């Protein structure tokens, strides 16, 4: 089985998007191919992975990196035995940088009736194709040009692969977000499928990124609803209630 540098494994609730509040087991993988201005996650490689000692305890032990797929499967199975779990979330960083590892873990866990949830920046469509059969839910970010560079071409290719799954798209909106770039992203989604769920996620202020006004958030939702059938505004709930 393949191995990967894993930052942490823990049981908590999904704090963003369509499945907010659902109990999940999170496998956070190191490395990312982007450097977004609002990123609040440490995705640097570590000598040790932080593994929660029991589901929801928020007490951790160290496991030497890299971890192989069999080790991670055993940890997840133990958590699932402690708490009924909606899905296993592979997050990061960018988990598709470790697609072979994700495939190995997910392929085993699907035999236990648990859903596989992929949280991704939506730029690695070839890697998604390789593990598409192992994935149930895709939470895809669209990165706007103001937080890095224009990735719309990659996002469109990714959407056309991911739309076969239980897919939703998140766009983080900040004070710095322009209406023009937001509407361009909405148009990109609509050109693939108007039924794709869009989550407008008000940014949690970090570094030099500032919160968007309520008026801006509401006006963006109105504009998006002219193109898409389902547009919701959902903040980062786990930040509000101080969960992992």
URSUL-V894640 format. One record per run of one state. SS is the DSSP state (hx for helix, st for strand, lp for the rest). FROM is the first residue (numbers start at 0). TO is the last residue. If there is no record, write none. Layout:
# URSUL-V894640
ss | from | to
SS | FROM | TO
SS | FROM | TO
This chain:
# URSUL-V894640
ss | from | to
lp | 0 | 1
st | 2 | 3
lp | 4 | 4
st | 5 | 12
lp | 13 | 21
st | 22 | 28
lp | 29 | 46
st | 47 | 51
lp | 52 | 58
st | 59 | 63
lp | 64 | 65
st | 66 | 67
hx | 68 | 81
lp | 82 | 85
st | 86 | 90
lp | 91 | 93
hx | 94 | 111
lp | 112 | 113
st | 114 | 119
lp | 120 | 123
hx | 124 | 133
lp | 134 | 135
st | 136 | 140
lp | 141 | 143
hx | 144 | 146
lp | 147 | 150
hx | 151 | 161
lp | 162 | 164
st | 165 | 173
lp | 174 | 177
hx | 178 | 191
lp | 192 | 195
st | 196 | 201
lp | 202 | 204
st | 205 | 205
lp | 206 | 207
st | 208 | 208
lp | 209 | 209
st | 210 | 210
lp | 211 | 212
hx | 213 | 224
lp | 225 | 229
st | 230 | 232
lp | 233 | 235
hx | 236 | 239
lp | 240 | 243
